[in-house]
Amino acid sequence: MNTLTLVKNTLLPLAEFIQRRAQFFTSMPENSIAIFPAAQEVTRSNDTEYAFCQDKTFYYLTGYNEPDAILVLIKSADEGEKNEKSILFNLEKNPLQEVWHGRRVGQALAVAHYGVDQCFPLTEIDQYLPDYIADKSHLLFCQGKNTCFDSQIYAWLSAVKAQSRLGVKAPTLLVDCRNIIEEMRLIKSAGELDIMRQVNIISGAAHARAMKQSAIGKFEYQLEAEILHEFASNGARHPAYGSIVACGDNGNILHYTNNDDVLKNNELVLIDAGGELSGYAADITRTFPANGKFTSAQRDVYQLVLDAQNLAIGAIKPQATFAELNVLVNNFLTSGLHRLGILSGNLAQLLEDKACKKYFIHGLGHWLGLDVHDVGDYQSNDKREQCRAFEQGMVMTIEPGIYIPLDDYSVDKKWRGIAIRIEDNIVVTDQGHENLTVNAPKSIAEIEQIMIAHS
């Protein structure tokens, strides 16, 4: 799919969320309970809140997108037919509150729409939870992720332990189950990949729109507005993260989000922006000349970064690793920077020293999914090399960059202030890879053509 289509609603089927809970149940010991909280609304100012973003683990297991809810999974020791039960606690229907703040799912519809076995009002959770926890051998939760919720867990445990004289036993093992969920989330289903393809198409169109609207004298935030417009117009109503629109030396600030500077002639614009669709993120970076035409120096460094990215992407397949890709890219960039005269000295020594890291100052990529920097073990060794073997269904970013600050007087003036990053989203397939970022102009010729045509 390489054309933009309007999206009203892209949701995974209920069966997928039910299957995920079933998969998690297989990792639960018999006679155990697992508890997962939803996110809460966060106050922005006085009586207004930030746009609600659901806890990603809770969403992964439920598809439920209201705040103030708790999912409980119980795996009993019984040999009966139904020894696994899913229970949701959520907000009650409340006509007055719903007039002011919007409709709620309530209890009856939650069972029907989200496939849980039971649903109770959140106000009753202290009544039920100690009884559910009582006499279980294991209690599973994402320890340390939400310290307030950890305290609530311990309060329920205390309520159980208070009944010890009555013969009630509290769980003897508290299990951090984050690793179980993270391993599940690391491998994307066909349905997840369909959503991620779509959000990449939307986000790629947003980058193309920004290029078309670029002009000397505009402000960075005006390009940001174009990007957000393209996201929302096509169903990705929120950005997956704070958009970076950085002109000139601002691009050398990796997480620059002020976006309030003016676009200047002969400077590059680095945009790192991705939309979020049904909870899933895109993470795309493009760099282009503010005036539509690369200078000779910009062209040389840009082509080096692009060739490095293509080299890394081409090597992605099952059993490859980030560690291997980093060796390829570090050697390539070091040799290229030496050829351009940005690095000087003995090339063999520069390669051994990974000298490109002076200008390539971040990692080559990261997992991508419900979170922009998605969960999943990289299996880093004591040298900080990421040795996790790629598997079919993993999605990652590949984002080499070169950053030469304006005050780096060790290089020729023509290089100073150049900041270039190019980032695509890649899924590992059974034979190799698929680039999800297919419609954001990336070659020098493509970028200059689209910008000159709309200047």
N, C-alpha and C positions, 0 to 999 in steps of 0.2 A: 504494500500500500504506500503510495507516494504522493497522494493528493489529499488536500485538506477537506474534511467533511465535518459539518456541524454536528455537535454532540449535545443532546438534551440530557441524557442520563446514561452513564456506562457503569453498570454494577455487575459484580460477580453473582452467579446464581446461588440461592440458598444452599443447594447441595454441596457447594464447595466449602462453605463454612462448617456445615455438619461434618463433612469429611475431615476437615482439619481438627475438629474436636475429637473425632474418632481416632485420628492418628495420635493425638496427644494422649488419649486414654491408654494407648498401647505402651506408652513410656511411664505411666503411673504404676507404682507398686499396688498390689491388692491391699484393700483396707486403707485407702489414702484419700486425701482431699486436696484439691488445688483451688486457689482463690486469686482472682484477677480484678483489679479496679479499672473503671473507666476514668478518663480525665475529668477535671473540674474546670468550670469557667474561671478565667483569670481577669481580675479587674484591671482595666486600663487607666481609668480616671474617675474618681467618685462613684457614680452609679452606671458607668458604661464598661463593657467588657471587650477584650480582644476577640477577634473571630475565633470561634471554638475549633480546636483541633483535637480529635479523639486520640487517646492513648493507642499507639499502633499495635501493641500486643493484644490489647482488648479487642480492637477492631478486627485484627487478623482472625481471632477465634469466634467472633460474633457477627460482624458486619453492622453492628449497632452503633448509631452515631449521635446519641444523646449523652450529656454529662451525668455525673452522679449515679453511676450504676456499678454493680459488682456481679461478676460471673463466678459461680461455684461449680466445680466438677467433682463428683464423688464416685469413687470406684470401691465398691464394697467387696468383702471377702466371700460373699455368697456365691455359690455355683449356679444360681438361678439364671434365667434367661436374660433378665435385665439387671445387671449388676453395675451399670454405668448410668449416671444421672447428671443432667446439666440443669442448673437452676440460676435464674437471673433475678436480681433485685434491682428495681428501677423506680423512677419517680411515678407517683400516681397521676391519673387524669385529674385535672383541676381546672374547671371552666374559667375561674377568675384569672389564674396564672396564665392560662393559655391565651386569653384575650390580650394580655400584655406581652407575652414572650413567645408565643407560638405553640402549636399543637404538640402534644406528647403522645408517645406510643401507648403507654399504660401497660397493664398486666395481660389482659386477654389477647390483645393483638401481638404482643411480644412472643407468646407461645406460637401463634400461627405464622408470624412473619419471620421469626428468627430460629425456629426449630428447636427451642429449648423445651425441656420436659415440664418445667414449672416456672412461674414467675410470681414474685411477691413484691409488695411495696418496700422501698428502701427503708422506710421508717420502722419496719419490722425485723430488720437484719440482726439486731442485738438479741432478739428473741430466738431466732433460728440458728445463728452461727455457732454458738457454744454447743448446742445439741448435735449439729453436723460434725463438729470437730471431735466431740467426745468419743473416746475409745478407738480413734483412728491411730494407726501406727506411724504414718507419715503425713506431714503437712507441707505442701508445695506452694511456693509463691516466688515472685521475682525480688529476691532479697536485695535491699540497698537501692533499688530503682526509685522508690517513693518512700522517703523516711516517715512521712506522716502515716502512710498506709501500713508500714512496718509496725508503727506504734499501735495501730488499731488491731493488727494481728496479735500482738503480744497481749493486748487487753482481752481479746477473746480467749486466748490461751489461759490467762489468769482466771477468767471466769470458769473455765473447765477445771483447772487445778484446784479451785476452791471447793469442788465437789469430790475431792479425792477420798474423804472419809466415808462417802456414800458408795465407794467402789468405782467411781468414774475415773478413767485414765485419760491423760492428755497424750498427744503424739510425742514419741521419744526422738523422732528425727524431723528436723526442719530442713527442707531441701530447696536450694536455689534452683529454680527450673528455667532460668533465662537461657541456658545453653540449649535446652531441648527446643524451645520456641525459636531461638536464633537459627538453629540448624534446619528447622522446618522452613523458616522464612527465606533462607539462602537460596533454595531451589524453587524457581518460579513455575507455576502451572501454565498451561496453555491459555487459560482465561486471564491470568495476570499479565502474560506477555502481550495479549491483545490490547489490554488497557495501556501498557507501557509503549507499545507501538503508536497508539493514538495520541498519547500525551507528548511523545516525541515529535509527531507530525505538527501538532498545535504549537509546540515550543519552537520547532524549526521555522515555522511560518512567522513566528514573532521575531526571531532574529533577522529573517529576511526583511520584515517590515521596518525594523530599526535601521537597517542599512539603507533602505530606500528613503527614509525620512531624515537621514543624517545631513547636516549642513553646518558650515562654519557659522558660529555665533549662537547656535542653539545651546540649550543647557542639557546636561546629562539627564536630568529628571524628565525632560521632554521625550527623550528616547525610552526612558523607563515607562513613561505613560503609554507610549505606543505598544510596548511589549505587554503590559498588563491588559491593555485593550484587546489585543489579539488573543491572549489567554482566555479572558472572560467571555469574549464573543463566541468562542468555540467550545465552551463547557468547562474549561479549567478555571474555575472562578477565583482561585487563589494561587499565588506563586508558591512553589514548594519550599522556597527560602527567600531571604532578602536579596533582591536583584542587585547585581553589581554592574554599574555603568561607569566606567573609568576612562577618562581621556588623558593622554599623555602620561606624565609621571605618576598619576593616580593609579595607573594599572600596576605599578610596583608595590602597591598596598594590596595584599592578597584578598582581604575581606573588606575592601572599600565599599561602603554603602551610603556615604553622604550624598552622592549623585547630585551635587549642586554646583559643579564647575561648568565652565563654558567650553564648547568644542572649538579647538584652535586649528588653524591651518598647519598642514604637515605633521600633525600628531595622529597617533593611533587611538582608536576607541576599543577597549576590551569590555565585552559584555558577557557576564556569567549569569544566566537566568534560565529557569525552567518552571513550567507549570505543574500543578498537581491535579490529577484526575482520579476521582474515586479513591483518594488516599494515596495514589502512586505518583512518584516524582519523576520528572525529567531533570537532567542536569547538563546543560549545554553551554559551552563557551565558544565565542567567535571573536576574532580581532580583525579590525578593518580600518582603513584610513578615513579620518573624519571628512576629508575633501574628496574621497572616492578614488584616489590614486596613490599607490605605495611609492615612497621614495626608494632609491636604489638600496640604501642600507636597510630600510624596513623590509624590502622585498627579500633580501638575502637571509635575514634572520627568520622571517616568516616561513620561507620555503624550507629552511632547516628544521624548524619545529614541525611543520606539516609532514615532511618526509619521515621524521622520527615517529610521529603519531601513526602514520601508515605502516611503518615497520613493525610497531608494537601490535597494532590491530591485526595485521597479517599473520602474526605468530600465535594468535589466540585459538586454542583448540582444547579438547579434553586432555587432561594431564599436564598441560602447560601451567606455569606459575608466574605470579607477579615478580618473584625473584629473578626468573629467567628473562622476563620482559625488561626489567630494570637494567640488567647487564647489557642487553641490546641497545636500549635507549641511551644509557649513560655513555657507552662507548661511541655511539653515533654522534651524540651531541658534543662530546668532548672533541672528537676529531673535527667536526664541523666548525666549532668555535675556534679551534686552533687554525684551521684553514682560513677563516675570516680574519684572523689576527686579533680576536677578542681575548683568546688565551694564548700565552706565549710560553716557550720553553720546550723541553724534550717531550715529544708526543708520547713515547712509551711511559715516561714517568707520569705525565698528565693522565693517561688512561688508568694507570695503577692507582692514582690518587682520586679517581672519579672527579676530576677537576671541574667538570661541568656543573657540579652541585653548587658552585659559587653563584651561578646564575639560574640553575634549575633547582629551586629551593623548597619544593614540596614533593609529595609522593606522586607516582605515576597514575594512580587511580584508586578507586574504592568500590565497595559493593553498593548497589543501588536498588531501591524497591519502595516499600512504604515509607522509609526514611531516606533522605538524600544521602547521608552517610549511613548506609543500611547496616543492620546487625549481621554478624557472622564472623567466625574465627578465621583470621588470616594465617594462623599457625606460624607466627614469627619466631625465628630462632634467636640465639643469644647475640647474633650480629644484626638483628632487626630486619633480617631478610624474610619476606613473606612467602612461605613455602607451601601454602595450601594449593593442592592440585585442583585445577578447574574441572568442573563437572557440567554436563548438559543442564541447562536451566538457570545457571548462575548469570546475573546481570551485573556489569561493572562499568565504571567510567574509565576512559583512557584520555589523559589530559597533560601531556608534556607542555612545558612552558620555558621561556627564557625571559629574565627580568634584569634589566641593566639600569640601575637608578641614575637619575640626573646628576647626582654628585659623585659618580664613580669616575674619578679622574685618571684611573689606570688604563682606560680605553680611549680610543679616538673619539672626538666630540660627536661624530656622526652617529655613534651607537647609543649615546647617553639618552636616557628617558624612554628607551624602547621597552615595552612590556607586551609579550605575546603569549597567549595560552589558546590552545585549540582542544576542545573536549567533545567527545562523542560517547554515546551509550551503547554498549555491546553486550549481546547475549551469547553464551556458549551453546553451540548446537552439537548434535551427535558427531558431526564430521569436522566442525570448525567453529564458525561464528556467524552472527548476523549483526550488521550495524543498524541500530534502530534510528539513528540520526541521519535521515536520508534527504531532507529537503532544506537544510540550512546551508547556504552557499559556503564553500570552504576553500576552493582553489583560488589563487590570485586572479586568474582570468574570470572566474564566476563572480567573485566579489566586485571587481572593477566593472564588469559588464552590467550587473544589476544596479550598481550605484550610479554609474554614468547615465544609464537609461532613465533614471528617475531624478537626475540633478536639475 
